[in-house]
């Protein structure tokens, strides 16, 4: 669970994710993600871009679905066959209060 640090409405769209979280989570730049907002219940899909250090920024239309300070979870999904799914281990990254991986 991370906190939104910026919202920028005049942008084509996306969620900016700090480089440290991209690396720790394995999320790729331009990968489709789902964002779940704990404060207002919104769930939406967008794509990830690289943000600044400790940044979680909503861009474009996504910026209307949350505000600075909101707690969100960023998810990705994989399509796996039965054999792959039986050995798959999801990656979960926990952060401190400033969005830095623990």
N, C-alpha and C positions, 0 to 999 in steps of 0.2 A: 504494500500500500504506500503510495507516494502522495505528495501534495502538489497541487497545481501552483506554479510560481508566476506564470505569465499567461495572458490572453491577448491575442492579436487578431481582431476581426478582419482587417483588410489584408487578407492573405488567401491564396488559392485553397488551402486546407491541409490539415495534418496535425500530428502531435509531435512536438519537439521533445526528445528524450536525451538527457545528459549522456555524454560519451561513456562515462563509467558504468551506467546502467545498461547501455547498449551492449557493452563488452560482457558484463557480468551475466546478463540474461540470454545473450545470443540473438537478440532481436536485430534483424538486418535493416539498414536504411532502405526505405520504401516498402518494407514488409507490411502487409495488412495486419492491423491489430484491432482488438476490441477493447473499449475503455468502459469501465463500470464506475459510476460516480456514487459514492456513499452518501453524499449530502442531499442529492435531489432524486436519486433513483435512475437517472438517465443511463442508458447503455447505447453506445454507438460504435460504428466501425470507421476507421480512417487508416492512414499509413504513417509510419514512423519516419522522422527525419532527425538528424543529429542536432542537438541543442547545445547550449553552453553548459559549463560545469554546474551541477546541482539543479539544472533547469528541467521542469516539466511544463511545457507550454502548449496551450490549445491555440490552433491557428484556423482562420477562416470560419466556416459554419460551425465547426466544433467548439469555437470560442463562445458560442451562445448556449452551450450545454453544460457549462461549469464556470466557476469563478476562482480567482486566486484564493488559495487556502483550502479549497475542497480536497478531500481525500479520494483518490481513485486507484483502481487496480488496472494494470495494462496486461492483457492476455494475448497469446497467440495460440494457434491450433495447428495440428498436423494431421494429415490423412495417412493412416497406417493400415497395412494388412494385418490379419490376425496374428501372424508370427511376429511381426515387428511390434505390435501392440503388447504382446505378452512380455516383452523385455524392455519396453520403453519406460524411462524414468523422467518425469517432467522436471524442469528446472524452476525453482522458486527462489527469488532474490528478496531478502528483507533489507530495509533501509532504516537509517536513523531519521531524526526529525528534520534534517536538512536534505533529504533525498540521497544521501551517500550510502552505498552498499555497506552492510555490516560485515 
